[in-house]
Structures are given as C-alpha cells and as structure tokens.
C-alpha cells in the first residue's frame, strides 16, 4: 500500500470512528464511502459503495468503505481502501 493510500485510509478510519455512535443510530447496516476524512455517501452494499468510489475517484482511487455497525467488522479489501 502506498503512503498516500495508507494516509487516506487512516484519516478516513479515524473520522469514521469519531462519528460512529451517531451513525449507528442514523445509518445502521449501511456502508459509508469515504474520502479525505468525510463521508461522501451511504450505500446498502459494500459493492455499491466500491463501484461508486471507483467511478467518482477514477484519477487516484483514494477512498475507503466502512460498514456502519456497533461491532467492528473486517471488510478485508473494502475496509481499507482501493489501490
């Protein structure tokens, strides 16, 4: 993973964790597409979030997808970012 990608993933994850208590109430079970520490949009599936991220951020592919859940879930590739 490149340094830029790792930085993006870390920033997104930290921001997501800070917002998680409110998100569990407002968007339970959804998948958040994230970039630059901001939630871009919520989706019903990780695949939908990933496909949209690929389209929106076609130039550098720097984004991540996080599931809104109280229990930490390792989404593998999706929970980290797209390279």
N, C-alpha and C positions, 0 to 999 in steps of 0.2 A: 504494500500500500504506500502510495506516495505521501510525502509530508503534507502537501495541500489537502489531500483526501483525508488523512488522519486528523488534521486540524478541523476540517469541516465536520467530520463525524463526531469528534469530541465536543465541539461547540453546539452542535445540534442535540446531542445526548444530554448535555448539561442543561440546556434551555428546556428541553422536554421534561426532564426530571423535576425542574422547578415548577412547571405548570401542571404536572401530572395530577395532583389532588383535585384540581378544578376540572381537568379533562375527563377524569373517571366519571364525574357526575354529568358533564355536558356531552361527551362523545364516547361512551363506553363501547368497547369492542371495535372501534374504528381504527383506521390506520392513518397516521399523520405523515404527509410528505413534508420534509423539512429541508431548508436551505438557509445558510447564514444565521443560524440560531432562531429562525422564525418558522412557524407553521404556515405552509403555503395553502394546503387544502386537506380535508379529511376524505377518506375513501372507505368503502365497505370491504375491500380486499387488499392484501399486500400487493397483489399483481397489478391491480388498477393504479395504485399509488406509484409503483415502479414504472409502469408504462408511461404514465403522465410525466414522471420525473425525467425519463429518457427523452421525451418529446420537448418538454419545457427547457431543459438544461442540456440540450444537444451538444453545445460547444465544448463544455468541460466535464459534463456528467457528475458534477459535485452536488450530491444531495443524499439524504438518507430517509429511511422509512421506519417509523416506530409504531408499535401497537399500543393502543390506549387500554391498559389493563392494570389492576392493582398488583397482580403477581408478575414479577419480571419474566419475560418470555424471550428466549433467544431465537430470533427470526433468521439466524445464520447470516447469509449474504445480505438480506434485506435490512437487518437491524444495524448494519454497519455502514454501508454506502455502496454506490455504484462506481466502478472504476472505468 
